[in-house]
Amino acid sequence: MTDEQKNFLLELGINASLDEVSLIEILQEYVQMHCINENDMLTEKGEKCVDILTFLGRD
């Protein structure tokens, strides 16, 4: 994970040093609760979360 992604997680109040499974669960919930606009589209924060989820899912 890049430093930028880690800093973004910290801005969201998410500890970037959590294990991958925990990070994935937290990010998925965060996206569902906070990152979908009235048109059912991802917000900018949602897109950043999805980028991190994609990175985490590469293993």
C-alpha distance matrix in Angstrom:
0.0 3.8 6.7 8.2 6.3 6.8 10.2 10.9 10.6 12.9 15.2 15.7 16.5 13.8 12.7 9.0 10.3 12.1 12.3 10.8 14.3 14.8 11.7 12.9 16.4 15.9 14.0 16.7 19.4 18.2 18.3 21.7 23.1 21.9 20.6 23.5 26.3 30.0 29.8 27.3 24.7 21.1 20.8 18.4 16.4 16.7 15.4 12.2 11.9 12.8 10.1 7.5 10.2 10.6 7.1 7.9 11.4 11.1 11.9
3.8 0.0 3.8 5.3 5.2 6.3 8.6 9.9 10.8 12.6 14.3 15.6 16.8 14.8 14.0 10.5 12.3 14.8 15.6 14.3 17.8 17.8 14.5 15.9 19.2 18.1 16.0 18.9 21.4 19.5 19.5 23.1 24.3 22.5 21.0 24.0 26.4 30.2 30.0 27.9 25.0 21.4 20.5 17.6 15.9 17.0 15.4 11.9 12.8 14.0 11.0 9.2 12.6 12.8 9.7 11.3 14.6 14.1 15.4
6.7 3.8 0.0 3.8 5.4 5.0 6.1 8.5 9.8 10.5 12.3 14.3 15.1 13.8 12.8 9.9 11.8 14.8 16.5 16.0 19.4 18.8 15.5 17.5 20.4 18.7 16.9 20.2 22.1 19.9 20.3 24.0 24.6 22.6 21.5 24.8 26.9 30.7 31.0 29.1 26.2 22.5 21.1 18.0 16.1 17.9 16.8 13.1 14.0 16.1 13.4 11.5 15.0 15.9 13.0 14.2 17.7 17.6 18.6
8.2 5.3 3.8 0.0 3.8 5.4 5.1 6.1 8.7 9.9 10.5 12.6 14.3 13.5 13.6 11.0 13.9 16.3 18.0 17.1 20.1 19.3 15.7 17.2 20.0 18.1 15.7 18.9 20.7 18.1 18.1 21.9 22.4 20.0 18.6 21.9 23.7 27.5 27.7 26.1 23.1 19.5 17.8 14.5 12.9 15.0 13.8 10.2 11.8 14.1 11.5 10.4 14.1 15.0 12.9 14.6 17.9 18.1 19.8
6.3 5.2 5.4 3.8 0.0 3.8 5.4 5.0 6.3 8.7 9.8 10.7 12.5 11.0 11.3 8.6 11.7 13.5 15.0 13.7 16.5 15.8 12.1 13.5 16.3 14.5 12.1 15.3 17.3 15.0 15.0 18.8 19.5 17.5 16.2 19.5 21.8 25.6 25.8 23.8 21.0 17.3 16.1 13.3 11.1 12.5 11.7 7.9 8.6 10.9 8.8 6.9 10.5 11.9 10.0 11.2 14.5 15.3 17.0
6.8 6.3 5.0 5.4 3.8 0.0 3.8 5.4 5.2 6.3 8.8 10.0 10.6 8.9 8.3 5.6 8.6 11.0 13.1 12.8 15.7 14.5 11.2 13.5 16.1 14.0 12.5 16.1 17.6 15.4 16.4 19.9 20.2 18.5 18.0 21.5 23.9 27.7 28.3 26.1 23.7 19.9 18.6 16.1 13.4 14.9 14.8 11.0 10.9 13.6 11.9 9.2 12.3 14.2 12.0 12.2 15.8 16.8 17.7
10.2 8.6 6.1 5.1 5.4 3.8 0.0 3.8 5.4 5.0 6.2 8.7 9.7 9.5 9.6 8.2 11.3 13.7 16.4 16.2 18.9 17.2 13.9 16.3 18.3 15.7 14.1 17.7 18.8 16.0 17.0 20.6 20.3 18.1 17.7 21.3 23.3 27.0 27.9 26.2 23.7 19.9 18.0 15.3 12.7 15.0 15.2 11.5 12.0 15.2 13.7 11.7 14.9 16.9 15.1 15.6 19.2 20.2 21.4
10.9 9.9 8.5 6.1 5.0 5.4 3.8 0.0 3.8 5.4 5.0 6.5 8.8 8.6 10.2 9.1 12.8 14.3 16.6 15.9 18.1 16.4 12.8 14.5 16.4 13.7 11.6 14.9 15.9 12.9 13.5 17.2 17.0 14.5 13.9 17.5 19.5 23.2 24.1 22.4 19.9 16.2 14.2 11.7 8.9 11.3 11.7 8.2 8.8 12.2 11.3 9.7 12.8 15.0 14.0 14.7 17.9 19.3 21.0
10.6 10.8 9.8 8.7 6.3 5.2 5.4 3.8 0.0 3.8 5.4 5.1 6.3 5.0 6.7 6.1 9.9 10.8 13.4 13.0 14.9 12.8 9.5 11.7 13.3 10.4 9.0 12.7 13.4 10.8 12.3 15.7 15.5 13.7 13.8 17.5 19.9 23.6 24.7 22.5 20.5 16.8 15.4 13.6 10.2 11.7 12.8 9.5 8.4 11.9 11.8 9.2 11.5 14.4 13.5 13.1 16.4 18.3 19.5
12.9 12.6 10.5 9.9 8.7 6.3 5.0 5.4 3.8 0.0 3.8 5.3 4.9 5.2 6.1 6.9 10.1 11.6 14.8 15.3 17.3 14.7 12.0 14.8 15.9 12.7 12.1 15.8 16.0 13.2 15.2 18.4 17.5 15.7 16.3 20.1 22.2 25.8 27.2 25.3 23.5 19.8 17.9 16.1 12.7 14.8 16.1 12.8 12.1 15.7 15.4 12.9 15.2 18.1 16.8 16.3 19.8 21.6 22.4
15.2 14.3 12.3 10.5 9.8 8.8 6.2 5.0 5.4 3.8 0.0 3.8 5.4 7.4 9.6 10.4 13.8 15.0 18.1 18.1 19.8 17.2 14.3 16.5 17.4 13.9 12.8 16.3 16.1 12.7 14.4 17.5 16.2 13.8 14.4 18.1 19.8 23.3 24.9 23.4 21.5 18.0 15.6 13.8 10.6 13.3 14.9 12.0 11.9 15.7 15.7 13.9 16.3 19.1 18.4 18.4 21.6 23.5 24.8
15.7 15.6 14.3 12.6 10.7 10.0 8.7 6.5 5.1 5.3 3.8 0.0 3.8 5.5 8.8 10.1 13.6 13.8 16.7 16.5 17.5 14.8 12.1 14.0 14.3 10.7 9.8 13.0 12.4 9.1 11.2 14.1 12.7 10.6 11.7 15.5 17.5 20.9 22.6 20.9 19.4 16.0 14.0 13.0 9.4 11.3 13.6 11.2 10.1 13.8 14.7 12.9 14.5 17.7 17.6 17.1 19.9 22.4 23.7
16.5 16.8 15.1 14.3 12.5 10.6 9.7 8.8 6.3 4.9 5.4 3.8 0.0 3.8 6.6 9.1 11.9 12.1 15.4 16.0 17.0 13.8 11.7 14.4 14.3 10.6 11.0 14.4 13.4 10.7 13.6 16.1 14.5 13.1 14.8 18.5 20.7 23.9 25.9 23.9 22.7 19.4 17.6 16.8 13.1 14.7 17.0 14.5 12.9 16.5 17.3 14.9 16.2 19.7 19.1 18.0 21.0 23.5 24.3
13.8 14.8 13.8 13.5 11.0 8.9 9.5 8.6 5.0 5.2 7.4 5.5 3.8 0.0 3.8 6.1 8.8 8.5 11.7 12.2 13.3 10.2 8.1 11.0 11.3 8.0 8.6 12.2 11.8 9.9 12.7 15.3 14.5 13.7 15.0 18.6 21.3 24.6 26.2 23.8 22.5 19.0 17.9 17.0 13.3 14.2 16.1 13.5 11.3 14.6 15.3 12.3 13.4 16.9 16.2 14.7 17.7 20.2 20.7
12.7 14.0 12.8 13.6 11.3 8.3 9.6 10.2 6.7 6.1 9.6 8.8 6.6 3.8 0.0 3.8 5.5 5.9 9.6 11.1 12.7 9.9 8.2 11.8 12.6 10.0 11.0 14.6 14.7 13.2 15.9 18.6 18.0 17.5 18.5 22.1 24.9 28.3 29.7 27.2 25.8 22.2 21.2 20.0 16.3 17.2 18.7 15.6 13.6 16.6 16.7 13.3 14.5 17.7 16.2 14.4 17.7 19.8 19.7
9.0 10.5 9.9 11.0 8.6 5.6 8.2 9.1 6.1 6.9 10.4 10.1 9.1 6.1 3.8 0.0 3.8 5.6 8.4 9.1 11.7 9.9 7.4 10.8 12.7 10.7 10.8 14.4 15.4 14.1 16.0 19.0 19.2 18.4 18.7 22.2 25.1 28.7 29.6 27.0 25.2 21.5 20.8 19.1 15.8 16.5 17.2 13.9 12.2 14.8 14.2 10.6 12.2 15.0 13.0 11.5 15.0 16.7 16.7
10.3 12.3 11.8 13.9 11.7 8.6 11.3 12.8 9.9 10.1 13.8 13.6 11.9 8.8 5.5 3.8 0.0 3.8 6.5 8.6 11.3 9.8 8.6 12.1 13.9 12.6 13.3 16.6 17.7 16.9 19.0 21.8 22.0 21.7 22.1 25.5 28.6 32.1 33.0 30.2 28.6 24.9 24.4 22.8 19.5 20.0 20.6 17.4 15.5 17.7 17.0 13.3 14.4 16.9 14.6 12.4 15.8 17.2 16.4
12.1 14.8 14.8 16.3 13.5 11.0 13.7 14.3 10.8 11.6 15.0 13.8 12.1 8.5 5.9 5.6 3.8 0.0 3.8 6.4 8.2 6.3 6.1 9.7 10.8 10.0 11.5 14.4 15.2 15.2 17.5 19.8 20.1 20.4 21.1 24.3 27.6 30.9 31.8 28.8 27.6 24.2 24.0 23.0 19.6 19.4 20.5 17.7 15.1 17.0 17.1 13.3 13.4 16.3 14.6 11.7 14.6 16.7 15.7
12.3 15.6 16.5 18.0 15.0 13.1 16.4 16.6 13.4 14.8 18.1 16.7 15.4 11.7 9.6 8.4 6.5 3.8 0.0 3.8 5.6 5.5 6.3 8.7 10.3 10.8 12.2 14.3 15.8 16.4 18.3 20.3 21.3 21.9 22.3 25.1 28.6 31.9 32.5 29.2 28.0 24.8 25.2 24.3 21.1 20.4 21.1 18.7 15.9 17.0 17.0 13.3 12.7 15.1 13.5 10.1 12.4 14.3 12.8
10.8 14.3 16.0 17.1 13.7 12.8 16.2 15.9 13.0 15.3 18.1 16.5 16.0 12.2 11.1 9.1 8.6 6.4 3.8 0.0 3.8 5.4 5.0 6.1 8.6 9.9 10.4 12.0 14.2 15.0 16.2 18.3 19.8 20.5 20.3 22.8 26.4 29.7 29.9 26.6 25.3 22.1 22.9 22.1 19.2 18.0 18.4 16.3 13.4 13.9 14.0 10.5 9.3 11.5 10.2 6.6 8.6 10.9 9.8
14.3 17.8 19.4 20.1 16.5 15.7 18.9 18.1 14.9 17.3 19.8 17.5 17.0 13.3 12.7 11.7 11.3 8.2 5.6 3.8 0.0 3.8 5.5 5.2 6.3 8.7 10.0 10.7 12.5 14.2 15.5 16.8 18.5 19.8 20.0 22.2 25.9 28.8 29.2 25.7 24.9 22.0 23.2 23.0 20.1 18.4 19.2 17.7 14.4 14.6 15.5 12.5 10.3 12.7 12.5 8.7 9.5 12.5 11.5
14.8 17.8 18.8 19.3 15.8 14.5 17.2 16.4 12.8 14.7 17.2 14.8 13.8 10.2 9.9 9.9 9.8 6.3 5.5 5.4 3.8 0.0 3.8 5.4 5.2 6.1 8.5 9.9 10.8 12.1 14.2 15.6 16.5 17.8 18.6 21.1 24.7 27.7 28.5 25.1 24.4 21.5 22.2 22.1 18.8 17.5 18.9 17.2 13.8 14.9 16.1 12.8 11.3 14.4 14.2 10.7 12.3 15.4 14.7
11.7 14.5 15.5 15.7 12.1 11.2 13.9 12.8 9.5 12.0 14.3 12.1 11.7 8.1 8.2 7.4 8.6 6.1 6.3 5.0 5.5 3.8 0.0 3.8 5.5 5.2 5.9 8.4 9.9 10.3 12.0 14.2 15.2 15.8 16.1 18.8 22.3 25.6 26.3 23.1 22.0 18.7 19.2 18.7 15.4 14.4 15.6 13.6 10.3 11.7 12.7 9.3 8.3 11.7 11.3 8.4 10.7 13.7 13.8
12.9 15.9 17.5 17.2 13.5 13.5 16.3 14.5 11.7 14.8 16.5 14.0 14.4 11.0 11.8 10.8 12.1 9.7 8.7 6.1 5.2 5.4 3.8 0.0 3.8 5.5 5.2 6.0 8.6 9.8 10.5 12.3 14.2 15.2 14.9 17.1 20.8 23.9 24.2 20.8 19.8 16.9 18.0 18.0 15.1 13.2 14.2 13.0 9.5 9.8 11.3 8.6 6.2 9.5 10.2 7.3 8.4 11.9 12.5
16.4 19.2 20.4 20.0 16.3 16.1 18.3 16.4 13.3 15.9 17.4 14.3 14.3 11.3 12.6 12.7 13.9 10.8 10.3 8.6 6.3 5.2 5.5 3.8 0.0 3.8 5.6 5.3 6.3 8.6 10.1 10.9 12.4 14.1 14.7 16.7 20.4 23.1 23.8 20.3 20.0 17.4 18.6 19.3 16.2 14.2 16.0 15.2 11.5 12.0 14.3 11.9 9.5 12.8 13.9 11.1 11.7 15.4 15.8
15.9 18.1 18.7 18.1 14.5 14.0 15.7 13.7 10.4 12.7 13.9 10.7 10.6 8.0 10.0 10.7 12.6 10.0 10.8 9.9 8.7 6.1 5.2 5.5 3.8 0.0 3.8 5.5 5.3 6.1 8.7 10.0 10.5 11.7 12.8 15.4 18.9 21.8 23.0 19.8 19.3 16.5 16.9 17.4 13.9 12.6 14.9 13.7 10.1 11.8 14.1 11.5 10.1 13.9 14.6 12.3 13.8 17.3 17.9
14.0 16.0 16.9 15.7 12.1 12.5 14.1 11.6 9.0 12.1 12.8 9.8 11.0 8.6 11.0 10.8 13.3 11.5 12.2 10.4 10.0 8.5 5.9 5.2 5.6 3.8 0.0 3.8 5.4 4.9 6.1 8.6 9.8 10.2 10.2 12.9 16.4 19.6 20.4 17.3 16.3 13.2 13.7 13.9 10.7 9.1 11.1 10.1 6.4 8.1 10.5 8.5 7.3 11.0 12.1 10.6 12.1 15.5 16.8
16.7 18.9 20.2 18.9 15.3 16.1 17.7 14.9 12.7 15.8 16.3 13.0 14.4 12.2 14.6 14.4 16.6 14.4 14.3 12.0 10.7 9.9 8.4 6.0 5.3 5.5 3.8 0.0 3.8 5.5 5.3 6.3 8.7 10.1 9.9 11.6 15.3 18.2 18.7 15.2 14.8 12.2 13.7 14.8 12.2 9.5 11.6 11.8 8.1 8.3 11.5 10.4 8.0 11.2 13.3 11.8 12.1 15.7 17.3
19.4 21.4 22.1 20.7 17.3 17.6 18.8 15.9 13.4 16.0 16.1 12.4 13.4 11.8 14.7 15.4 17.7 15.2 15.8 14.2 12.5 10.8 9.9 8.6 6.3 5.3 5.4 3.8 0.0 3.8 5.5 5.1 6.1 8.4 9.6 11.3 14.8 17.4 18.6 15.3 15.5 13.3 14.3 15.9 13.0 10.8 13.7 13.9 10.4 11.5 14.7 13.4 11.5 14.9 16.8 15.1 15.7 19.4 20.6
18.2 19.5 19.9 18.1 15.0 15.4 16.0 12.9 10.8 13.2 12.7 9.1 10.7 9.9 13.2 14.1 16.9 15.2 16.4 15.0 14.2 12.1 10.3 9.8 8.6 6.1 4.9 5.5 3.8 0.0 3.8 5.5 5.2 5.7 7.1 9.8 13.0 16.0 17.5 14.7 14.3 11.6 11.7 12.9 9.7 8.3 11.7 11.5 8.4 10.5 13.5 12.3 11.5 14.9 16.5 15.4 16.6 20.0 21.6
18.3 19.5 20.3 18.1 15.0 16.4 17.0 13.5 12.3 15.2 14.4 11.2 13.6 12.7 15.9 16.0 19.0 17.5 18.3 16.2 15.5 14.2 12.0 10.5 10.1 8.7 6.1 5.3 5.5 3.8 0.0 3.8 5.5 5.4 4.7 6.9 10.4 13.6 14.4 11.4 10.8 8.1 8.9 10.6 8.2 5.6 8.8 9.7 7.0 8.1 11.5 11.4 10.4 13.2 15.5 15.0 15.8 19.0 21.1
21.7 23.1 24.0 21.9 18.8 19.9 20.6 17.2 15.7 18.4 17.5 14.1 16.1 15.3 18.6 19.0 21.8 19.8 20.3 18.3 16.8 15.6 14.2 12.3 10.9 10.0 8.6 6.3 5.1 5.5 3.8 0.0 3.8 5.9 6.2 6.6 10.1 12.4 13.5 10.2 10.9 9.4 10.9 13.4 11.5 8.7 11.9 13.3 10.6 11.1 14.8 14.8 13.1 15.7 18.4 17.6 17.8 21.2 23.2
23.1 24.3 24.6 22.4 19.5 20.2 20.3 17.0 15.5 17.5 16.2 12.7 14.5 14.5 18.0 19.2 22.0 20.1 21.3 19.8 18.5 16.5 15.2 14.2 12.4 10.5 9.8 8.7 6.1 5.2 5.5 3.8 0.0 3.8 6.4 7.4 10.1 12.2 14.3 11.8 12.6 11.1 11.5 14.0 11.7 10.0 13.7 14.7 12.2 13.6 17.0 16.7 15.6 18.6 20.8 19.9 20.6 24.0 25.9
21.9 22.5 22.6 20.0 17.5 18.5 18.1 14.5 13.7 15.7 13.8 10.6 13.1 13.7 17.5 18.4 21.7 20.4 21.9 20.5 19.8 17.8 15.8 15.2 14.1 11.7 10.2 10.1 8.4 5.7 5.4 5.9 3.8 0.0 3.8 6.2 8.3 11.1 13.3 11.4 11.4 9.3 8.6 10.8 8.6 7.8 11.6 12.4 10.7 12.7 15.7 15.7 15.4 18.3 20.2 19.9 21.0 24.1 26.3
20.6 21.0 21.5 18.6 16.2 18.0 17.7 13.9 13.8 16.3 14.4 11.7 14.8 15.0 18.5 18.7 22.1 21.1 22.3 20.3 20.0 18.6 16.1 14.9 14.7 12.8 10.2 9.9 9.6 7.1 4.7 6.2 6.4 3.8 0.0 3.8 6.5 10.0 11.2 9.2 8.2 5.6 5.2 7.8 6.3 4.7 8.2 9.8 8.8 10.1 13.1 13.9 13.7 16.0 18.2 18.5 19.4 22.3 24.8
23.5 24.0 24.8 21.9 19.5 21.5 21.3 17.5 17.5 20.1 18.1 15.5 18.5 18.6 22.1 22.2 25.5 24.3 25.1 22.8 22.2 21.1 18.8 17.1 16.7 15.4 12.9 11.6 11.3 9.8 6.9 6.6 7.4 6.2 3.8 0.0 3.8 6.9 7.7 5.5 5.4 4.7 5.9 9.5 9.3 7.1 9.8 12.4 11.5 11.8 15.0 16.4 15.7 17.5 20.2 20.7 21.0 23.8 26.5
26.3 26.4 26.9 23.7 21.8 23.9 23.3 19.5 19.9 22.2 19.8 17.5 20.7 21.3 24.9 25.1 28.6 27.6 28.6 26.4 25.9 24.7 22.3 20.8 20.4 18.9 16.4 15.3 14.8 13.0 10.4 10.1 10.1 8.3 6.5 3.8 0.0 3.8 5.4 5.3 5.5 6.3 6.3 10.1 10.9 9.6 11.9 14.6 14.5 14.9 17.7 19.4 19.1 20.7 23.3 24.1 24.4 27.1 29.9
30.0 30.2 30.7 27.5 25.6 27.7 27.0 23.2 23.6 25.8 23.3 20.9 23.9 24.6 28.3 28.7 32.1 30.9 31.9 29.7 28.8 27.7 25.6 23.9 23.1 21.8 19.6 18.2 17.4 16.0 13.6 12.4 12.2 11.1 10.0 6.9 3.8 0.0 3.8 5.5 7.4 9.6 10.0 13.6 14.7 13.3 15.4 18.3 18.2 18.3 21.2 23.0 22.4 23.9 26.8 27.5 27.5 30.2 33.1
29.8 30.0 31.0 27.7 25.8 28.3 27.9 24.1 24.7 27.2 24.9 22.6 25.9 26.2 29.7 29.6 33.0 31.8 32.5 29.9 29.2 28.5 26.3 24.2 23.8 23.0 20.4 18.7 18.6 17.5 14.4 13.5 14.3 13.3 11.2 7.7 5.4 3.8 0.0 3.8 5.4 8.7 10.1 13.6 15.3 13.5 14.7 18.1 18.2 17.6 20.4 22.6 21.9 22.8 25.9 27.0 26.6 29.1 32.2
27.3 27.9 29.1 26.1 23.8 26.1 26.2 22.4 22.5 25.3 23.4 20.9 23.9 23.8 27.2 27.0 30.2 28.8 29.2 26.6 25.7 25.1 23.1 20.8 20.3 19.8 17.3 15.2 15.3 14.7 11.4 10.2 11.8 11.4 9.2 5.5 5.3 5.5 3.8 0.0 3.8 6.8 9.2 12.8 13.8 11.3 12.8 16.2 15.7 14.8 17.9 19.9 18.8 19.8 23.1 23.8 23.3 25.9 28.9
24.7 25.0 26.2 23.1 21.0 23.7 23.7 19.9 20.5 23.5 21.5 19.4 22.7 22.5 25.8 25.2 28.6 27.6 28.0 25.3 24.9 24.4 22.0 19.8 20.0 19.3 16.3 14.8 15.5 14.3 10.8 10.9 12.6 11.4 8.2 5.4 5.5 7.4 5.4 3.8 0.0 3.8 6.5 9.6 11.3 8.9 9.6 13.2 13.4 12.4 15.1 17.5 16.9 17.6 20.6 21.8 21.6 23.9 27.0
21.1 21.4 22.5 19.5 17.3 19.9 19.9 16.2 16.8 19.8 18.0 16.0 19.4 19.0 22.2 21.5 24.9 24.2 24.8 22.1 22.0 21.5 18.7 16.9 17.4 16.5 13.2 12.2 13.3 11.6 8.1 9.4 11.1 9.3 5.6 4.7 6.3 9.6 8.7 6.8 3.8 0.0 3.8 6.6 7.7 5.1 6.1 9.5 9.7 9.2 11.8 14.0 13.8 14.8 17.5 18.8 19.0 21.2 24.4
20.8 20.5 21.1 17.8 16.1 18.6 18.0 14.2 15.4 17.9 15.6 14.0 17.6 17.9 21.2 20.8 24.4 24.0 25.2 22.9 23.2 22.2 19.2 18.0 18.6 16.9 13.7 13.7 14.3 11.7 8.9 10.9 11.5 8.6 5.2 5.9 6.3 10.0 10.1 9.2 6.5 3.8 0.0 3.8 5.4 4.9 6.3 8.7 9.7 10.5 12.5 14.4 15.0 16.3 18.5 19.8 20.7 22.8 25.9
18.4 17.6 18.0 14.5 13.3 16.1 15.3 11.7 13.6 16.1 13.8 13.0 16.8 17.0 20.0 19.1 22.8 23.0 24.3 22.1 23.0 22.1 18.7 18.0 19.3 17.4 13.9 14.8 15.9 12.9 10.6 13.4 14.0 10.8 7.8 9.5 10.1 13.6 13.6 12.8 9.6 6.6 3.8 0.0 3.8 5.3 5.1 6.4 8.7 9.9 10.8 12.7 14.3 15.4 16.9 18.7 20.0 21.7 24.7
16.4 15.9 16.1 12.9 11.1 13.4 12.7 8.9 10.2 12.7 10.6 9.4 13.1 13.3 16.3 15.8 19.5 19.6 21.1 19.2 20.1 18.8 15.4 15.1 16.2 13.9 10.7 12.2 13.0 9.7 8.2 11.5 11.7 8.6 6.3 9.3 10.9 14.7 15.3 13.8 11.3 7.7 5.4 3.8 0.0 3.8 5.4 5.1 6.2 8.7 9.9 10.8 12.3 14.2 15.4 16.6 18.3 20.4 23.1
16.7 17.0 17.9 15.0 12.5 14.9 15.0 11.3 11.7 14.8 13.3 11.3 14.7 14.2 17.2 16.5 20.0 19.4 20.4 18.0 18.4 17.5 14.4 13.2 14.2 12.6 9.1 9.5 10.8 8.3 5.6 8.7 10.0 7.8 4.7 7.1 9.6 13.3 13.5 11.3 8.9 5.1 4.9 5.3 3.8 0.0 3.8 5.4 5.0 6.2 8.6 9.9 10.3 12.1 14.2 15.1 16.2 18.6 21.3
15.4 15.4 16.8 13.8 11.7 14.8 15.2 11.7 12.8 16.1 14.9 13.6 17.0 16.1 18.7 17.2 20.6 20.5 21.1 18.4 19.2 18.9 15.6 14.2 16.0 14.9 11.1 11.6 13.7 11.7 8.8 11.9 13.7 11.6 8.2 9.8 11.9 15.4 14.7 12.8 9.6 6.1 6.3 5.1 5.4 3.8 0.0 3.8 5.4 5.1 6.2 8.8 9.7 10.4 12.4 14.2 15.1 16.9 20.0
12.2 11.9 13.1 10.2 7.9 11.0 11.5 8.2 9.5 12.8 12.0 11.2 14.5 13.5 15.6 13.9 17.4 17.7 18.7 16.3 17.7 17.2 13.6 13.0 15.2 13.7 10.1 11.8 13.9 11.5 9.7 13.3 14.7 12.4 9.8 12.4 14.6 18.3 18.1 16.2 13.2 9.5 8.7 6.4 5.1 5.4 3.8 0.0 3.8 5.4 5.0 6.4 8.7 9.9 10.7 12.5 14.3 15.8 18.7
11.9 12.8 14.0 11.8 8.6 10.9 12.0 8.8 8.4 12.1 11.9 10.1 12.9 11.3 13.6 12.2 15.5 15.1 15.9 13.4 14.4 13.8 10.3 9.5 11.5 10.1 6.4 8.1 10.4 8.4 7.0 10.6 12.2 10.7 8.8 11.5 14.5 18.2 18.2 15.7 13.4 9.7 9.7 8.7 6.2 5.0 5.4 3.8 0.0 3.8 5.4 5.1 6.1 8.6 9.8 10.5 12.2 14.5 17.0
12.8 14.0 16.1 14.1 10.9 13.6 15.2 12.2 11.9 15.7 15.7 13.8 16.5 14.6 16.6 14.8 17.7 17.0 17.0 13.9 14.6 14.9 11.7 9.8 12.0 11.8 8.1 8.3 11.5 10.5 8.1 11.1 13.6 12.7 10.1 11.8 14.9 18.3 17.6 14.8 12.4 9.2 10.5 9.9 8.7 6.2 5.1 5.4 3.8 0.0 3.8 5.3 4.8 6.0 8.5 9.7 10.2 12.5 15.4
10.1 11.0 13.4 11.5 8.8 11.9 13.7 11.3 11.8 15.4 15.7 14.7 17.3 15.3 16.7 14.2 17.0 17.1 17.0 14.0 15.5 16.1 12.7 11.3 14.3 14.1 10.5 11.5 14.7 13.5 11.5 14.8 17.0 15.7 13.1 15.0 17.7 21.2 20.4 17.9 15.1 11.8 12.5 10.8 9.9 8.6 6.2 5.0 5.4 3.8 0.0 3.8 5.5 5.1 6.3 8.7 9.9 11.0 14.2
7.5 9.2 11.5 10.4 6.9 9.2 11.7 9.7 9.2 12.9 13.9 12.9 14.9 12.3 13.3 10.6 13.3 13.3 13.3 10.5 12.5 12.8 9.3 8.6 11.9 11.5 8.5 10.4 13.4 12.3 11.4 14.8 16.7 15.7 13.9 16.4 19.4 23.0 22.6 19.9 17.5 14.0 14.4 12.7 10.8 9.9 8.8 6.4 5.1 5.3 3.8 0.0 3.8 5.3 5.0 6.1 8.5 10.1 12.5
10.2 12.6 15.0 14.1 10.5 12.3 14.9 12.8 11.5 15.2 16.3 14.5 16.2 13.4 14.5 12.2 14.4 13.4 12.7 9.3 10.3 11.3 8.3 6.2 9.5 10.1 7.3 8.0 11.5 11.5 10.4 13.1 15.6 15.4 13.7 15.7 19.1 22.4 21.9 18.8 16.9 13.8 15.0 14.3 12.3 10.3 9.7 8.7 6.1 4.8 5.5 3.8 0.0 3.8 5.4 5.1 6.1 8.8 11.1
10.6 12.8 15.9 15.0 11.9 14.2 16.9 15.0 14.4 18.1 19.1 17.7 19.7 16.9 17.7 15.0 16.9 16.3 15.1 11.5 12.7 14.4 11.7 9.5 12.8 13.9 11.0 11.2 14.9 14.9 13.2 15.7 18.6 18.3 16.0 17.5 20.7 23.9 22.8 19.8 17.6 14.8 16.3 15.4 14.2 12.1 10.4 9.9 8.6 6.0 5.1 5.3 3.8 0.0 3.8 5.5 5.1 6.5 9.8
7.1 9.7 13.0 12.9 10.0 12.0 15.1 14.0 13.5 16.8 18.4 17.6 19.1 16.2 16.2 13.0 14.6 14.6 13.5 10.2 12.5 14.2 11.3 10.2 13.9 14.6 12.1 13.3 16.8 16.5 15.5 18.4 20.8 20.2 18.2 20.2 23.3 26.8 25.9 23.1 20.6 17.5 18.5 16.9 15.4 14.2 12.4 10.7 9.8 8.5 6.3 5.0 5.4 3.8 0.0 3.8 5.5 5.5 8.2
7.9 11.3 14.2 14.6 11.2 12.2 15.6 14.7 13.1 16.3 18.4 17.1 18.0 14.7 14.4 11.5 12.4 11.7 10.1 6.6 8.7 10.7 8.4 7.3 11.1 12.3 10.6 11.8 15.1 15.4 15.0 17.6 19.9 19.9 18.5 20.7 24.1 27.5 27.0 23.8 21.8 18.8 19.8 18.7 16.6 15.1 14.2 12.5 10.5 9.7 8.7 6.1 5.1 5.5 3.8 0.0 3.8 5.5 6.7
11.4 14.6 17.7 17.9 14.5 15.8 19.2 17.9 16.4 19.8 21.6 19.9 21.0 17.7 17.7 15.0 15.8 14.6 12.4 8.6 9.5 12.3 10.7 8.4 11.7 13.8 12.1 12.1 15.7 16.6 15.8 17.8 20.6 21.0 19.4 21.0 24.4 27.5 26.6 23.3 21.6 19.0 20.7 20.0 18.3 16.2 15.1 14.3 12.2 10.2 9.9 8.5 6.1 5.1 5.5 3.8 0.0 3.8 5.6
11.1 14.1 17.6 18.1 15.3 16.8 20.2 19.3 18.3 21.6 23.5 22.4 23.5 20.2 19.8 16.7 17.2 16.7 14.3 10.9 12.5 15.4 13.7 11.9 15.4 17.3 15.5 15.7 19.4 20.0 19.0 21.2 24.0 24.1 22.3 23.8 27.1 30.2 29.1 25.9 23.9 21.2 22.8 21.7 20.4 18.6 16.9 15.8 14.5 12.5 11.0 10.1 8.8 6.5 5.5 5.5 3.8 0.0 3.8
11.9 15.4 18.6 19.8 17.0 17.7 21.4 21.0 19.5 22.4 24.8 23.7 24.3 20.7 19.7 16.7 16.4 15.7 12.8 9.8 11.5 14.7 13.8 12.5 15.8 17.9 16.8 17.3 20.6 21.6 21.1 23.2 25.9 26.3 24.8 26.5 29.9 33.1 32.2 28.9 27.0 24.4 25.9 24.7 23.1 21.3 20.0 18.7 17.0 15.4 14.2 12.5 11.1 9.8 8.2 6.7 5.6 3.8 0.0
